[in-house]
């Protein structure tokens, strides 16, 4: 019995990419204006079990359905966008910017007669300081603040089984904030924690919990909880150093 995922060679991957490209152009003709690969293949760092991620760009006013499927030995994701949608998405600064920006910067063209991807590659770097700081402020409220509240609730109630879950969440959320603060994106989700440790500015207490997450050792839940408290203190001090205030003194309405 064949077990999936299945190993594939680089040559096999590009044969499938060409097959997908040809089928898209055959099906939609000139309405498809660009096709490119991103992710590990776009960076030429793919492994034997890497999936195929592709940007499929159509002309404005014509929508191609997004597809994610497994065919033969391949898992394929077609991220479809109309031209204006892709430009807007590539330029947008969100909390996910450190994870997603690389998918626009590291596009490898498969079909691009008008040079669209060369324009797209520049857009993730056009965000302003104000945009990045606003996203960091909003994200601090939406995620880390709420995660720390859950950590404290569960710790005080004696539910220590939640502590490893909360620690992973808090570490991941902090990694995203570190990427935003440094204006740098991660090459892959699999190396986010590793790469974040080499960035210039980061909060006190982050490295120890990030390494704990990478090691996967959450045996001493009391110790893990204390690490999260130290990181939370460090996060707030870091925000003060960066001049980002996420709390208000008066009701905002």
C-alpha positions, 0 to 999 in steps of 0.5 A: 500500500502506498503511503502519503505524502510521497517523495518526488524529485525536482524534475518530477515537480517541474514536470507537474508544474508545467502540466498545471500551467499548460492546463490553466492556459488551455482552460482560460486562455488570455484571461490568465496573465501570470503563473508563478511558484512560491514557497520552498520551490520558489526559493529553490529550497524544496525537499522531497516531500514539499508541496507545490504552491502556485500564484495564478493571476487572472485579469481584473473582472475574471475570477479563477476558483482557488484549488488545493488538491492531491494528484498522484504524488503531488499536493498542489495549492493554486492561490488564485487572484485577480491582478488588482487583488494580488497587488493589494494583498502583496502591499498590505501590512497585517499581523501575518506579514512576517509569514506571508511576505516571502510568498510575494518576494520569492516568486519564481515565474513560470508564465509572465509575459508582461513582467507582473511578478517583478512589480509584485516582488517590490510591494511587501517592502513598501509599508510605512513605519506607521502601518507596521506599528499600528498592526503591532499595536492591534495584534498585541490586543487581539492575540498576546494579551488574550493568550496571557489572560487564558494562561493566568486563568488556567494556571489559577484554576489548576488546569496546567494541561493548557500551559504548553498550548498557551506557551506555544501560542504566545511564542508564535504570536511573539515571533510574528511581532518580532518579524514586524518590528524588524521589518523582516519576513521568515523564509518558511514557517518551519524556521520561524523560531530559529530565524527570529532569534537572529533578528536585531530587536526582540523582547526579553524572555523570548529566546528561552521560551522559543527554544523550549518550543523548538525542543518540545519539552514542556514536562515542567509546566510550572517552569513553562508558566513562569517563562511565559510570565517573564516573556509577558513582562518583556513584551510590555517593556519592549513595546514601551521601548518601541514607543507603542502604547496599546492601552488607552486611558479613556473610552475610545468612543 
